[in-house]
Amino acid sequence: MDFQVKRADIREGRFVDEASTTLDHGCARLKVDAFGFSANNVTYAVLGEPLSYWSFFPAPEGWGRIPVWGFADVVESRHPGLREGMRVFGYLPPSTQLLVTPDRASARGFVDASPHRSALAPVYNSYSNVEGDPTYDAQSEDSYMLLRPVFFLSFALDDFLLENAFFGATRVLISSASSKAALGLAFLLARRSDIGVVGLTSTQRLEELNKLDVYTQVIGYNDVAHLSPQASVYVDLSGNADLRAAVHAHLGNALKLSLAAGTTHGRPARVEAAPVGPKPVFFFTPDHIVKRTHDWGRTGFNERFARAWLPFVAWTKPWLQIQRASGPGGIVAVYLEVLNGRVAFHVSHVLTPL
């Protein structure tokens, strides 16, 4: 069973049942167990064409399968290095199963070397064996699949800004401040005493976000003009071109960098829209991860990520509410809720295909 959406209008979806195919030599069949679904996945759909997200899990012409992050089990293997029963975490379709062509299989996991994925970002093609992951906890799988993928963005942004000394800025503005990626970034930035962190959000979320104590200041989208003219970096996770234009117009030369890093508002980021101030720069997480893996080595990267990740997960436990849904009805209900922005920031969804 596949959940597919129309590429030209992602509000239209359908479920397609297909018979299981015979497994070729060297391939394996994964049974999708559960996956998280959030505004991050809407970003994959919105940017499906320009960033090739539709290419990971091909669908019939005009349709697409939105990538998700979750857990799957190897239920059939015709690859000598991949044992049946292995539980893996990685990039999955919103389907009941996925056929992969394992490569570089080891106790740590494998890489899917299927021909249609060979030219795509490598970070999305890796599947980790949970038994070889020191940060994995079977009791915390929900948090793992919901937060870990977006925390890679938070971690990469924090590292990128730190590496560049915040481009001379003393304040970071983050739009879509209630999104998990924004909260992760704010959590990491809050550890530094020399940088202010301002969250931009809708007025109904101001009070709740202030209680989390990771933002120096939280303001509504319509109050951008009240910001002081302080040297700032703008991290745009909303993809809202009008909001970006307002930030640029108000801060002008005080804006040292404008990063387009997400589209939680459900529309493509128009990075060329810069009436004043610096031209917005698109931030692509996989590129930064590849760079840092080269700089630090895989072990070094994993160690640094774990040091940031574990405290963040602990911080979310008191306030993060996880809701589960299953089957076509549950998937559609959650999909439309997330797509329409009706999910409270402290609520996250875990879905199971059946």
Secondary structure, DSSP 4 states (H G I P E B T S, - for coil): -EEEEETTEEEEEEEE--PPPPPPTT-EEEEEEEEEESHHHHHHHHTTTTTTGGGSS--STTEE---EEEEEEEEEE--TT--TT-EEEEEE-SBSEEEE-EEEEETTEEEE--GGGTTS-GGGSEEEEGGG-TT--GGGHHHHHHHHHHHHHHHHHHHHHHHTGGGG-SEEEESSTTSHHHHHHHHHHTT-TT-EEEEEE-GGGHHHHHTT---SEEEEGGGGGGS----EEEEE-S--HHHHHHHHHHHGGGEEEEEE---TTSS---TT--SSSSPPEE--HHHHHHHHHHHHHHHHHHHHHHHHHHHHHHHHTTT-EEEEEEHHHHHHHHHHHHHTT-S-TTEEEEEE--
